[in-house]
Amino acid sequence: MKKIILIGKFLLIFLLTTMELYCQQTEIAKIQQNKLIINNTPILTEVQSNISLEKDLNGIGVFLKFTSKEKFSYKQFLVGKPVSTKNFVCGHTTDIYWLYPKTGKLISEIPSDTQFLLTQLDNNDYVVWIPILDNNFRCSIEATQNNELIVSAESNDTQTSTDTLTGLFIALGNDPFYLLKNSARSIINRIRTGRLREEKPVPEILDYFGWCTWNAFYSSVDKEKLELGLESFKSLKINPKFVILDDGWQDVDNTTYKLKGFGPNEKFTNLGEIIRDIKQTYGIKYFFVWYNILGYWNGTDKNISPNLHVEDVTPTLTPTIMKVLNEKQIKDYTMKKGFVIPQDAFYYFDTYNKTLLDMGVDGIKVDNQATLVILGEGKGGRVKLVQEYRNALEKSVIKYFNGRLINCMSCVNDIIYTLYDTNLMRNSCDFNPNLAKGEDKHIYYNSINNLWTSEFCYPDWDMFETGYHSGEMHAAARAISGGPVYVTDKPEEHNIDILKKLVLSDGTVPRPVNPALPTRDSIFIDPFKDKKLFKIFNNNTYNYVLAVFNFYYPGKEKENETITGNISPSDIEKITGENFAVYAHNTKKLIFAKVSDSIPIELTSLSFEIYTISPIDDGFAVIGLEDKYNSGGCIKSLKKIDNSRFDLDISDNGNFVAYSIKKPVYVKINNKESKYSFNENEKKIIIKLTKKGINNIQIGF
C-alpha cells in the first residue's frame, strides 16, 4: 500500500511539473486569444495553435514549443506576427560559416538563417528572439513578406526525426544588454551543451601581441619566410609573443586536398627544432599552428592510419542552407570529403595534437568547423555530429594545450552553444586586405556580432595589416575589442606608429576587461548608409574607453563626407560616477564632463577617435599612457592613500596623463621626486616615464 501511495505521489509531482513547464501560461508569459503576452505586453499576434509555452527556469523569458501532426527531419513553423516593431538587428548567415549583421525596420526584411534577433518596440522596450537547439535539431529564424516570423527546424539527417521540439526563446525588457546576457544564460541552462564565457578561464594569448603568417605568405610559407617575418618585427623592437603558423605547413596531397599525415611537410621537416629556435631567438611564448577540422579542405586520406576509419561522404544541404547559398557555393560545398567517422574523432585529434605537442606547439587554430553541419546524414544529424566532434576536439585540447584553441569558421549556433571548455572564437568573416575604401565592414560586423557571441566566448576579430589603407582604424578597434590583438604584416611592410600604439615594450597589450559592445544608440543603425557615427565601448579596470568611427565613404569622386555627432559618459552602459575626465586620443584634448553631458564630435570619412573616460575622485582622475590606443588599459594599479595622495603602477614608459583640479605638490617616479607639467586650463598633468616596464608613480596634493 505504501508503495502505491509513493508511486501515486511521484506521478502527481511529475504531472504537475510537466503542466508547469508546458502550458499556455507561465509567471511572465501567456498565450491568450492567439496573442503571446509577456509581462502584460503583447509581443505576437496570430500565434498558431500548435505552439505552447515552456517555462524559463531563470525567469527572464519564455521558450516556445512546436508540435507537428507528423514526424519531420525538416519543417518550418509559422510563429506569428511581432507587434509594434520599429527597429531590428540580427545576425544571419550567407554561407554556413559566418554571421553577418543586418538592420531594418520591417519584420519582412529579416533574412533566412537568422540566429539571433533583437527588436525595438514603439515604446522603446526590446525583445530578444533566439532560435535554439533541441532534440538533435537546430532552429533558425526567417520572415515572410507578410511580416510573420518563421522558425525553421532541421536535423540534416533523414533518419533523425521528431514531431515536437522547443525551438525559440523570447524575452522582453527595457535594457538590451541585460536581456541578451541573461537570455544566453537561460538558453545554456536549458540545453546544457556549452558554457558561458564568464564561466571559463580567460585565454592567455589575450594579454599578448601576436603575428600570423597567413596574409604575409599564404600557403607558400616556409622556414625562411617564417624567420624573415619575425626578424622584421625584431628590427623595429616590437616583440610578438605568440605566432600562428597558418596553412602551408601540413603534409597534404596537393591534388586531392586531403591530409596525408600528422607531421609537417618537406618545408618544415624539422618543425620541432624550428619552434625551439624561434622561441629562443625571438622570445615567442606561444607557438600555434593552423589545421582544418576535417584534416584539410577535402578531408583526410584513407591511408593516414590503420586505426582511423575514413569514409567518402557527400555533404547534404537543407532548404535553409540552400536559401543562403549561391551556385558556386553549392557546388563547392557538396564536393566529397574524406571524413573520419565520429567514433574515431577523439583518436584522430588525440594523435594529431600529441604529435604537435611533442614538437613544441602550444596551441591550435582549428578552421572549417561549420562544414560538420552538412555531414550529418546517417550520423544522427548536424547537432549530434557537431557535439561528438567538438567534444572530442575540446577533450584533446584540454589534455595537450590547456584549452588553447582558436575556433574558426564556426559562427553557427550548433557550435557556439557547444563551446564548453574553449573560450575563443573567430567572430566574423576574414579581414580582407584587397577591399577598396568604403567596402570594409569588418569592424562593424564584429561589433554587432559581439552582442550575442560574446556571451559564449571571447570574440576574435581576426588579424589585420598595419599597412592597409584603414589599418589604423582596425588597430584602434582591436585595441579595445577585448579579444586577441595580432597582425599579419608582410616583412618590412609595417606601420611602426600603429604598432607602437598597440604593443607594450614587453610584448603585452593593454587589454580592456570585457568584449567591446556597440553603444545603445548604435545598435540599430547601418553606418554605411545612415550617415551616422558608430560607437563601441569597453571597460578598463580603473576607467572606460569609447571608440567612435565614421564608416561612411561617399566614393572616389568626393572622397570625404564629414559626419557630426555626440558622445557622452552615459554612452558607457552601467557607468558609475557623476563627474568625469574625458580624453581624446587623436586630438589629445582633456575636458571635464558630467555623466549626462553631450560632447560634440565630427569625423571625416574612414576616421576614428578614441575617448578615455575616467571618474573623478577628490578632483583627480587617471587617463593612462597617451600614446597607446587604450590609454586606460596601461594602469596596473591605483591606490588612494588619502584625500591628497595617490599611488599608481603604470605598465610601461611613455607620457602618463591625469586630470586634476589643482597642481600637484610633488610627483615621484619609482620613489624619486620628478618633474612634470601641468596645464591649468585643461587641468592636465603630464608625467614622462622613461623606464621600460612597470613604473610606480606617487602624486601628492
Phi, psi and omega per residue, in radians:
M1 nan -0.742 3.109
K2 -1.072 -0.686 3.123
K3 -1.075 -0.710 -3.127
I4 -1.126 -0.724 3.129
I5 -1.112 -0.749 3.128
L6 -1.094 -0.758 3.111
I7 -1.089 -0.711 3.123
G8 -1.104 -0.732 3.093
K9 -1.098 -0.719 3.135
F10 -1.079 -0.786 -3.135
L11 -1.118 -0.673 3.136
L12 -1.121 -0.787 3.112
I13 -1.068 -0.758 3.140
F14 -1.067 -0.773 -3.115
L15 -1.161 -0.716 3.132
L16 -1.134 -0.718 3.119
T17 -1.108 -0.780 3.138
T18 -1.085 -0.751 3.133
M19 -1.117 -0.608 -3.142
E20 -1.207 -0.692 -3.077
L21 -1.352 -0.697 -3.040
Y22 -2.085 1.711 -3.088
C23 -2.724 -3.020 3.131
Q24 -1.675 0.048 -3.136
Q25 -2.679 2.375 2.961
T26 -2.090 -3.046 -3.119
E27 -1.069 -0.574 -3.054
I28 -1.985 -0.160 -3.045
A29 -2.403 2.649 3.058
K30 -2.714 2.692 2.975
I31 -1.840 2.096 -3.073
Q32 -2.421 2.148 -3.123
Q33 0.915 0.807 3.111
N34 1.100 0.411 3.055
K35 -2.068 2.420 2.972
L36 -1.598 2.132 -3.107
I37 -2.079 2.164 3.098
I38 -2.078 2.207 -3.122
N39 0.882 0.760 3.093
N40 1.176 0.248 3.112
T41 -1.993 2.140 3.070
P42 -1.115 2.268 -3.117
I43 -1.947 -0.687 -3.097
L44 -2.338 2.495 2.921
T45 -1.981 2.948 3.119
E46 0.974 0.672 3.105
V47 -1.168 2.317 -3.038
Q48 -1.316 2.688 -3.059
S49 -1.255 -0.265 3.136
N50 -1.576 0.249 3.134
I51 -1.927 2.292 3.011
S52 -2.242 2.990 -3.055
L53 -1.820 2.473 3.008
E54 -2.069 2.294 -3.078
K55 -1.134 2.382 2.945
D56 -1.517 1.971 -3.064
L57 -1.159 -0.257 3.056
N58 -1.514 -0.184 3.094
G59 1.288 0.368 -3.116
I60 -1.606 -0.743 -3.084
G61 -2.622 -2.495 -3.109
V62 -2.622 2.564 3.050
F63 -1.724 2.519 3.069
L64 -1.816 2.238 3.127
K65 -1.845 2.347 -3.085
F66 -2.016 2.426 3.085
T67 -2.179 2.649 -3.124
S68 -2.263 2.609 3.120
K69 -1.227 -0.438 3.125
E70 -2.282 2.763 3.127
K71 -1.248 2.686 -3.075
F72 -2.600 2.722 2.932
S73 -1.909 -0.279 3.002
Y74 -2.537 2.312 3.111
K75 -2.780 2.563 3.029
Q76 -1.876 2.344 3.141
F77 -2.009 2.203 3.041
L78 -1.297 2.199 -3.078
V79 -1.625 -0.831 -3.087
G80 2.533 -3.002 -3.122
K81 -1.864 2.041 3.009
P82 -1.093 2.482 -3.072
V83 -1.889 2.671 2.966
S84 0.988 0.615 -3.126
T85 -1.567 2.242 3.089
K86 -1.977 -0.342 3.110
N87 -2.597 2.670 2.960
F88 -2.533 2.717 2.913
V89 -2.387 2.474 -3.120
C90 -2.535 2.897 2.999
G91 -2.073 2.145 -3.085
H92 -2.358 3.003 3.114
T93 -1.908 2.648 2.911
T94 -2.077 0.159 3.044
D95 -2.641 -2.744 3.092
I96 -1.898 0.149 -2.950
Y97 -1.973 -0.621 -2.920
W98 -2.203 2.666 3.017
L99 -1.650 2.404 3.087
Y100 -2.175 2.244 3.124
P101 -1.295 2.665 3.016
K102 -2.569 2.405 3.064
T103 -2.050 2.781 3.106
G104 -3.094 -3.045 -3.129
K105 -2.113 -0.414 -3.115
L106 -1.819 2.391 3.097
I107 -1.007 -0.591 -3.110
S108 -1.098 -0.289 -3.141
E109 -1.444 -0.155 -3.099
I110 -1.206 2.166 -3.007
P111 -1.437 2.965 3.066
S112 -1.127 2.712 3.099
D113 0.997 0.706 3.005
T114 -1.346 2.337 -3.046
Q115 -1.969 -0.304 2.893
F116 -2.588 2.576 -3.069
L117 -2.497 2.271 3.045
L118 -2.157 2.175 3.117
T119 -2.030 2.655 3.060
Q120 -1.992 2.283 -3.098
L121 -1.539 2.937 -3.142
D122 -1.045 -0.511 3.133
N123 -1.535 0.151 3.115
N124 1.297 0.150 2.907
D125 -1.283 2.925 -3.094
Y126 -2.173 2.590 3.052
V127 -2.215 2.286 3.067
V128 -1.772 2.318 3.111
W129 -2.200 1.989 -3.063
I130 -2.229 1.999 3.003
P131 -1.275 2.501 -3.000
I132 -2.181 -3.065 3.053
L133 -1.793 2.463 3.080
D134 -2.833 2.372 2.942
N135 1.082 0.626 -3.058
N136 1.119 0.392 3.074
F137 -2.048 2.637 3.078
R138 -2.092 2.387 -3.094
C139 -2.011 2.692 3.039
S140 -2.519 2.992 -3.087
I141 -2.038 2.568 2.868
E142 -2.604 3.128 -3.084
A143 -2.305 2.752 3.042
T144 -1.698 2.929 3.088
Q145 -1.191 -0.194 3.130
N146 -1.663 0.318 3.113
N147 1.090 0.598 3.059
E148 -1.831 2.569 3.051
L149 -1.615 2.480 3.089
I150 -2.173 2.408 2.965
V151 -1.810 2.136 3.064
S152 -1.712 2.187 -3.129
A153 -2.026 2.317 -3.089
E154 -2.614 2.526 3.002
S155 -1.804 -0.380 -3.020
N156 1.037 0.654 3.045
D157 -2.717 2.012 -3.085
T158 -1.089 -0.352 -3.137
Q159 -1.575 -0.106 3.125
T160 -1.888 1.859 -3.040
S161 -2.357 2.879 3.103
T162 -2.728 2.933 3.016
D163 -2.090 0.091 3.116
T164 -2.683 2.489 3.046
L165 -2.795 2.730 3.006
T166 -1.704 2.029 -2.894
G167 -2.128 -0.182 -3.020
L168 -2.551 2.384 3.038
F169 -1.936 2.375 -3.139
I170 -2.305 2.382 3.076
A171 -2.497 2.611 -3.097
L172 -2.171 2.465 3.067
G173 -3.070 3.121 -3.118
N174 -1.784 0.042 -3.127
D175 -2.223 1.854 -3.058
P176 -1.130 -0.580 -3.108
F177 -1.236 -0.735 3.070
Y178 -1.097 -0.755 -3.129
L179 -1.058 -0.844 -3.101
L180 -1.130 -0.806 -3.134
K181 -1.038 -0.830 -3.057
N182 -1.401 -0.411 3.006
S183 -1.145 -0.721 3.090
A184 -1.036 -0.725 3.123
R185 -1.125 -0.741 3.129
S186 -1.077 -0.738 -3.105
I187 -1.177 -0.823 -3.141
I188 -1.117 -0.663 3.104
N189 -1.116 -0.482 3.126
R190 -1.466 -0.856 -3.009
I191 -1.496 -0.452 2.992
R192 0.952 0.681 3.098
T193 -1.799 -0.275 -3.096
G194 -2.562 -2.983 3.084
R195 -2.323 2.774 3.132
L196 -1.373 2.762 3.141
R197 -0.947 -0.789 -3.053
E198 -1.180 -0.258 3.138
E199 -1.576 -0.042 -3.043
K200 -2.130 2.757 -3.133
P201 -1.127 2.649 3.055
V202 -1.272 2.222 3.102
P203 -1.013 2.342 -3.035
E204 -1.085 -0.598 -3.027
I205 -1.205 -0.196 3.122
L206 -1.124 -0.372 -3.129
D207 -1.532 -0.040 -3.001
Y208 -2.191 2.721 3.027
F209 -1.516 2.475 -3.085
G210 -2.364 2.991 3.101
W211 -2.410 2.373 3.088
C212 -2.021 2.500 -3.046
T213 -1.416 -0.164 -2.874
W214 -1.058 -1.165 -3.089
N215 -1.146 -0.447 -3.135
A216 -1.173 -0.715 -3.020
F217 -2.360 -0.180 -3.011
Y218 0.882 -2.535 -3.024
S219 -1.401 0.022 3.088
S220 -1.440 0.053 -3.111
V221 -0.992 2.454 3.035
D222 -2.515 -3.099 -3.085
K223 -0.998 -0.820 -3.075
E224 -1.127 -0.722 -3.138
K225 -1.206 -0.671 3.087
L226 -1.021 -0.826 -3.140
E227 -1.212 -0.599 3.108
L228 -1.097 -0.729 3.117
G229 -1.092 -0.760 3.141
L230 -1.234 -0.615 3.111
E231 -1.119 -0.588 3.139
S232 -1.120 -0.716 3.072
F233 -1.168 -0.735 -3.108
K234 -1.037 -0.656 -3.132
S235 -1.140 -0.402 3.115
L236 -1.650 0.004 -3.077
K237 1.069 0.627 3.000
I238 -1.864 2.336 -2.978
N239 -2.067 1.540 2.980
P240 -1.058 2.441 3.130
K241 -1.905 -0.212 2.962
F242 -2.355 2.591 -3.130
V243 -2.216 2.437 2.996
I244 -1.989 1.947 3.017
L245 -1.440 1.821 -3.014
D246 -1.481 -2.918 -3.083
D247 -0.834 2.368 3.110
G248 2.266 -0.094 -3.091
W249 -1.826 -0.260 -2.962
Q250 -1.421 2.832 3.072
D251 -1.543 1.614 -3.065
V252 -2.186 2.739 3.017
D253 -1.512 1.985 -3.056
N254 -1.347 -0.008 3.034
T255 -1.651 -0.813 -3.115
T256 -1.607 -0.233 -3.050
Y257 0.992 0.772 3.084
K258 -2.118 2.659 3.122
L259 -1.311 2.265 -3.132
K260 -1.740 -0.532 -3.083
G261 -2.726 2.885 -3.082
F262 -1.500 -0.161 3.132
G263 -1.604 -3.096 -3.137
P264 -1.402 2.934 3.078
N265 -1.486 -3.044 -3.024
E266 -1.157 -0.348 3.110
K267 -1.268 -0.399 -3.087
F268 -2.250 0.761 -3.072
T269 -0.911 -0.767 -3.133
N270 -1.810 0.961 -3.046
L271 -1.042 -0.700 3.123
G272 -1.023 -0.752 3.118
E273 -1.188 -0.677 3.118
I274 -1.064 -0.785 -3.127
I275 -1.107 -0.766 3.136
R276 -1.080 -0.745 3.139
D277 -1.134 -0.723 -3.111
I278 -1.159 -0.749 3.115
K279 -1.062 -0.724 -3.103
Q280 -1.262 -0.733 -3.047
T281 -1.337 -0.677 -2.994
Y282 -1.982 0.073 3.070
G283 1.196 0.536 3.141
I284 -1.285 2.245 -3.125
K285 -1.585 -0.708 -3.115
Y286 -2.239 2.144 3.086
F287 -1.910 1.981 3.128
F288 -1.788 2.656 2.929
V289 -2.201 2.679 3.121
W290 -1.630 2.466 2.814
Y291 -2.659 2.888 -3.094
N292 -1.584 2.406 -3.081
I293 -1.079 -0.428 3.105
L294 -1.571 -0.053 -3.030
G295 1.973 -1.168 2.969
Y296 -2.548 -2.999 -2.946
W297 -1.081 -0.524 3.044
N298 -1.875 0.312 3.009
G299 1.759 -2.581 -3.017
T300 -2.126 2.468 3.105
D301 -1.219 2.467 -3.098
K302 -1.113 -0.404 -3.080
N303 -1.655 0.251 -3.070
I304 -1.144 -0.610 -3.121
S305 -2.831 2.431 3.081
P306 -1.182 -0.267 -3.118
N307 -1.603 -0.004 -3.137
L308 -2.023 2.307 3.068
H309 -1.686 1.958 -3.118
V310 -1.926 2.175 3.138
E311 -1.875 2.643 2.938
D312 -1.475 2.056 -3.049
V313 -2.156 2.311 3.033
T314 -1.702 2.078 -3.137
P315 -1.046 2.623 3.086
T316 -2.080 2.419 -3.077
L317 -1.957 2.195 3.098
T318 -1.372 2.893 3.077
P319 -0.988 -0.637 3.112
T320 -1.061 -0.800 3.139
I321 -1.162 -0.743 -3.110
M322 -1.037 -0.572 -3.103
K323 -1.127 -0.494 -3.030
V324 -1.760 -0.053 -3.078
L325 -1.777 2.638 2.968
N326 -1.652 3.105 -3.045
E327 -1.092 -0.702 3.140
K328 -1.132 -0.743 3.111
Q329 -1.078 -0.746 -3.136
I330 -1.052 -0.756 3.120
K331 -1.116 -0.782 -3.125
D332 -1.157 -0.745 -3.020
Y333 -1.246 -0.405 -3.057
T334 -1.713 0.220 3.041
M335 -1.229 2.514 -3.114
K336 -1.074 2.530 3.123
K337 -2.118 2.489 2.949
G338 -1.453 1.845 -2.889
F339 -1.987 2.098 3.035
V340 -1.204 2.156 -3.057
I341 -1.081 2.637 -3.066
P342 -0.987 -0.598 -3.133
Q343 -1.090 -0.423 -3.119
D344 -1.792 0.095 -3.032
A345 -1.069 -0.743 -3.111
F346 -1.168 -0.722 3.112
Y347 -1.051 -0.719 3.122
Y348 -1.030 -0.958 -3.121
F349 -1.165 -0.660 -3.115
D350 -1.118 -0.767 3.121
T351 -1.132 -0.805 -3.115
Y352 -1.072 -0.893 -3.029
N353 -1.253 -0.572 3.059
K354 -1.143 -0.710 3.080
T355 -1.014 -0.750 -3.137
L356 -1.196 -0.762 3.119
L357 -1.027 -0.730 -3.128
D358 -1.103 -0.385 3.098
M359 -1.603 -0.017 3.108
G360 1.735 0.147 3.104
V361 -1.236 2.435 -3.071
D362 -1.856 -0.268 -3.105
G363 -2.983 2.959 -3.077
I364 -2.367 2.619 2.940
K365 -1.925 2.051 -3.065
V366 -1.898 2.030 -2.982
D367 -1.736 2.968 2.960
N368 1.112 0.467 -3.004
Q369 -1.153 -0.617 -3.053
A370 -1.248 -0.156 3.028
T371 -1.040 -0.429 3.104
L372 -0.984 -0.518 -3.036
V373 -1.229 -0.273 3.118
I374 -1.857 0.231 -3.135
L375 -2.014 0.285 -3.001
G376 -1.502 -0.130 -3.115
E377 -1.042 2.191 3.141
G378 1.371 0.045 -3.097
K379 -2.169 0.382 3.121
G380 1.573 0.038 3.077
G381 1.678 2.996 -3.009
R382 -1.128 -0.747 -3.092
V383 -1.136 -0.809 -3.135
K384 -1.114 -0.767 -3.123
L385 -1.136 -0.782 3.114
V386 -1.025 -0.780 -3.122
Q387 -1.122 -0.732 3.138
E388 -1.125 -0.815 -3.114
Y389 -1.173 -0.785 -3.084
R390 -1.263 -0.570 3.043
N391 -1.083 -0.724 3.112
A392 -1.144 -0.758 3.134
L393 -1.080 -0.868 -3.085
E394 -1.156 -0.670 3.104
K395 -1.038 -0.724 3.138
S396 -1.242 -0.677 -3.137
V397 -1.165 -0.674 3.055
I398 -1.125 -0.716 -3.090
K399 -1.121 -0.757 -2.996
Y400 -1.836 -0.520 -2.993
F401 -2.156 0.246 3.121
N402 0.956 0.600 3.077
G403 1.484 0.104 -3.090
R404 -1.344 1.585 -3.111
L405 -2.423 2.243 2.942
I406 -1.734 1.935 3.078
N407 -1.367 2.367 -3.031
C408 -2.450 2.635 -3.033
M409 0.900 0.915 -2.975
S410 -2.437 0.424 -3.095
C411 -1.484 0.986 3.020
V412 -2.180 2.606 -3.029
N413 -1.126 -0.456 3.047
D414 -0.961 -0.670 -3.077
I415 -1.594 -0.773 -3.108
I416 -0.963 -0.684 -3.103
Y417 -1.470 0.054 3.073
T418 -2.002 0.261 3.078
L419 -1.351 1.479 -3.004
Y420 -1.551 -0.884 -3.113
D421 -1.836 -0.586 -3.105
T422 -1.519 2.696 -2.917
N423 -2.405 0.515 -3.122
L424 -2.561 2.282 -3.094
M425 -2.560 2.348 2.978
R426 -1.014 2.332 -2.842
N427 -1.862 -0.093 -3.134
S428 -2.789 3.105 3.022
C429 -1.033 2.914 -3.023
D430 -1.120 2.555 2.854
F431 -1.035 2.302 -3.075
N432 -2.109 1.882 -3.088
P433 -1.300 -0.105 -3.070
N434 -1.684 0.030 -3.137
L435 -1.292 2.494 3.072
A436 -1.340 2.897 3.098
K437 -0.978 2.399 3.111
G438 1.541 -0.206 -3.121
E439 -1.668 -0.198 -3.014
D440 -1.493 1.931 -3.133
K441 -1.934 0.254 -2.965
H442 -1.061 -0.787 -3.132
I443 -1.130 -0.740 3.119
Y444 -1.097 -0.825 3.127
Y445 -0.938 -0.859 -3.083
N446 -1.144 -0.700 -3.116
S447 -1.088 -0.800 -3.129
I448 -1.250 -0.744 3.108
N449 -1.013 -0.586 3.128
N450 -0.983 -0.487 3.126
L451 -0.899 -0.653 -3.091
W452 -1.904 -0.870 -3.019
T453 -1.114 -0.540 -3.059
S454 -1.215 -0.184 3.049
E455 -1.295 -0.329 -3.035
F456 -1.907 -0.317 -3.112
C457 -2.935 2.971 2.972
Y458 -1.371 2.124 -3.131
P459 -1.327 2.348 3.074
D460 -1.736 2.009 -3.093
W461 -1.467 0.196 3.052
D462 1.370 2.867 3.043
M463 -1.230 2.968 3.026
F464 -2.701 3.039 3.130
E465 -1.949 2.239 -3.125
T466 -1.203 -0.384 3.127
G467 -1.529 0.007 3.124
Y468 -1.161 2.668 -3.063
H469 -1.066 -0.484 3.059
S470 -1.982 0.528 -3.067
G471 -1.033 -0.657 -3.099
E472 -1.263 -0.591 3.049
M473 -1.087 -0.742 3.109
H474 -1.124 -0.704 3.128
A475 -1.086 -0.793 3.135
A476 -1.060 -0.740 3.134
A477 -1.138 -0.768 3.131
R478 -1.107 -0.643 -3.073
A479 -1.054 -0.573 -3.123
I480 -1.942 0.133 -3.084
S481 -1.165 -0.478 -3.045
G482 1.465 -0.002 3.093
G483 -1.850 -3.008 3.139
P484 -1.170 2.608 3.129
V485 -2.037 1.902 3.132
Y486 -2.615 2.626 -3.074
V487 -2.036 2.973 3.098
T488 -2.309 0.699 -3.109
D489 -1.078 2.487 2.964
K490 -1.321 2.682 3.123
P491 -0.965 2.329 3.090
E492 1.112 0.308 3.060
E493 -2.112 0.945 -3.111
H494 -1.850 2.697 2.874
N495 -1.809 1.758 -3.019
I496 -1.115 -0.579 3.135
D497 -1.109 -0.696 3.102
I498 -1.149 -0.806 -3.120
L499 -1.040 -0.709 -3.117
K500 -1.172 -0.472 3.112
K501 -1.413 -0.256 -3.113
L502 -1.673 -0.670 -2.847
V503 -2.021 2.409 3.032
L504 -1.484 2.899 -3.007
S505 -1.119 -0.394 -3.141
D506 -1.644 0.167 3.113
G507 1.498 0.027 3.041
T508 -1.537 2.984 3.094
V509 -2.181 2.581 3.099
P510 -1.348 1.492 -2.997
R511 -1.411 2.337 2.995
P512 -1.270 3.049 -2.980
V513 -1.370 -0.708 -2.969
N514 -2.152 2.965 2.917
P515 -1.142 2.442 -3.140
A516 -1.209 2.617 3.121
L517 -2.320 2.662 3.040
P518 -1.214 2.547 3.064
T519 -1.160 2.818 -3.046
R520 -1.014 -0.636 -3.112
D521 -1.448 0.023 3.085
S522 -1.856 -0.167 -3.002
I523 -1.056 -0.737 -2.965
F524 -1.804 0.096 -3.132
I525 -1.571 2.732 2.936
D526 -1.916 1.725 -2.995
P527 -1.214 -0.130 3.115
F528 -1.573 -0.203 -3.134
K529 -2.179 -0.562 -2.952
D530 -1.461 -0.120 -3.105
K531 0.952 0.828 3.078
K532 -2.220 2.599 3.087
L533 -1.270 2.516 -3.118
F534 -1.922 2.309 -3.026
K535 -2.187 2.464 3.011
I536 -2.293 2.670 -3.080
F537 -2.356 2.836 3.073
N538 -2.731 2.977 3.124
N539 -1.953 2.386 2.826
N540 -1.741 3.051 -3.118
T541 -1.120 -0.641 -3.028
Y542 -2.064 -0.047 3.057
N543 -2.806 -2.905 -3.031
Y544 -2.213 2.833 3.131
V545 -2.411 2.408 -3.102
L546 -2.322 2.188 3.094
A547 -1.929 2.433 -3.121
V548 -2.180 2.323 -3.071
F549 -2.220 2.492 2.899
N550 -1.878 1.744 -3.127
F551 -1.510 -0.149 -3.021
Y552 -1.333 2.238 3.139
Y553 -2.223 2.024 -3.025
P554 -1.337 -0.177 -3.137
G555 2.060 2.948 -3.038
K556 -1.104 -0.579 -3.072
E557 -1.159 -0.682 -3.100
K558 -1.737 -0.599 3.069
E559 1.228 -0.655 -3.033
N560 -2.447 2.482 2.940
E561 -2.467 1.982 -3.135
T562 -1.317 2.308 3.113
I563 -2.034 2.351 3.104
T564 -1.795 2.684 3.116
G565 -2.911 -2.826 -3.124
N566 -2.477 2.630 2.955
I567 -2.179 2.861 3.139
S568 -2.709 2.614 2.988
P569 -0.942 -0.528 -3.131
S570 -1.240 -0.127 2.999
D571 -1.117 -0.412 3.112
I572 -1.435 2.046 3.125
E573 -1.118 2.400 3.085
K574 1.076 0.465 3.098
I575 -1.135 2.500 3.141
T576 -2.012 2.439 -3.127
G577 2.095 2.901 -3.138
E578 -1.973 -0.616 -3.081
N579 -2.117 2.441 -3.008
F580 -2.428 2.627 2.909
A581 -1.711 2.287 -3.087
V582 -2.096 2.104 -3.060
Y583 -2.062 2.224 3.128
A584 -1.653 2.168 -3.042
H585 -1.109 -0.815 -3.037
N586 -1.325 -0.779 -3.102
T587 -1.495 -0.281 -3.126
K588 1.081 0.453 3.099
K589 -1.541 2.437 3.129
L590 -2.114 2.183 -3.115
I591 -2.336 2.837 3.022
F592 -1.625 2.484 3.084
A593 -2.607 2.456 2.951
K594 -1.384 2.830 -2.987
V595 -1.011 -0.574 -3.085
S596 -1.749 0.065 -3.130
D597 -1.115 2.558 3.071
S598 -1.871 2.147 -3.069
I599 -1.916 2.080 -3.101
P600 -1.224 2.575 3.098
I601 -2.553 2.546 2.980
E602 -2.355 2.427 -3.102
L603 -2.295 2.407 3.016
T604 -1.312 2.923 -3.122
S605 -0.989 2.400 3.076
L606 1.007 0.734 3.059
S607 -2.254 3.033 -3.051
F608 -2.626 2.907 2.922
E609 -2.498 2.548 3.085
I610 -2.054 2.275 3.120
Y611 -1.972 2.249 2.942
T612 -1.680 2.184 -3.047
I613 -2.063 2.023 -2.978
S614 -2.177 2.283 3.120
P615 -1.167 2.428 -3.136
I616 -1.586 2.210 -3.134
D617 -2.176 2.037 -3.092
D618 0.907 0.753 3.070
G619 1.350 0.184 -3.057
F620 -2.305 2.440 3.089
A621 -2.550 2.420 -3.133
V622 -1.663 2.388 3.052
I623 -1.769 -1.004 -3.127
G624 2.225 -2.696 3.131
L625 -1.474 2.081 -2.992
E626 -1.228 -0.358 -3.086
D627 -1.627 0.242 3.034
K628 -1.982 2.506 3.127
Y629 -0.983 -0.824 3.094
N630 -1.767 1.374 -3.061
S631 -0.970 -0.788 -3.054
G632 -1.214 -0.340 3.093
G633 -1.247 -0.144 -3.126
C634 -1.545 -0.033 3.126
I635 -1.540 1.940 -3.107
K636 -1.417 -0.638 3.109
S637 -2.711 2.679 3.123
L638 -2.519 2.090 3.133
K639 -2.168 2.290 3.035
K640 -1.650 1.861 -3.095
I641 -1.216 -0.844 3.007
D642 -2.750 -2.920 -3.062
N643 -1.166 -0.177 -3.087
S644 -2.218 0.123 -3.112
R645 -2.417 2.352 3.117
F646 -2.275 2.503 3.130
D647 -2.183 2.212 -3.069
L648 -2.312 2.598 2.909
D649 -1.983 2.215 -3.116
I650 -1.974 2.430 -2.889
S651 -1.282 -0.253 -3.070
D652 -2.859 -3.070 3.081
N653 -1.407 2.932 -3.110
G654 2.287 -3.069 3.134
N655 -1.543 2.007 3.087
F656 -1.531 2.339 -3.102
V657 -2.084 2.416 3.037
A658 -2.499 2.811 3.082
Y659 -1.845 2.414 3.090
S660 -2.644 2.393 3.137
I661 -1.327 -0.253 3.082
K662 -2.420 2.775 -3.100
K663 -1.260 2.374 3.110
P664 -1.113 2.629 3.015
V665 -1.375 -0.661 3.102
Y666 -2.652 2.741 2.996
V667 -2.335 2.275 3.059
K668 -2.070 2.360 3.052
I669 -2.008 2.081 -3.117
N670 0.887 0.808 3.067
N671 1.249 0.183 3.082
K672 -2.032 2.268 3.133
E673 -1.071 2.350 -2.947
S674 -2.388 2.827 3.084
K675 -1.348 2.768 3.075
Y676 -2.754 2.940 3.028
S677 -2.083 2.644 -3.141
F678 -2.400 2.120 3.105
N679 -1.693 1.923 -3.056
E680 -1.098 -0.655 -3.094
N681 -1.171 -0.799 -3.116
E682 -1.565 -0.166 -3.043
K683 1.060 0.691 -3.031
K684 -1.847 2.183 2.986
I685 -1.713 2.302 3.012
I686 -2.145 2.176 3.131
I687 -2.118 2.130 -3.113
K688 -1.511 2.119 3.120
L689 -1.857 2.121 -3.051
T690 -1.792 -0.396 -3.092
K691 -1.413 2.255 3.049
K692 -1.205 2.588 -3.100
G693 1.599 -2.995 -3.033
I694 -1.175 2.315 3.075
N695 -2.097 2.405 3.058
N696 -1.693 2.340 3.095
I697 -2.140 2.309 2.999
Q698 -2.077 2.256 -3.110
I699 -2.176 2.251 3.107
G700 -2.155 2.543 -3.107
F701 -2.115 nan nan
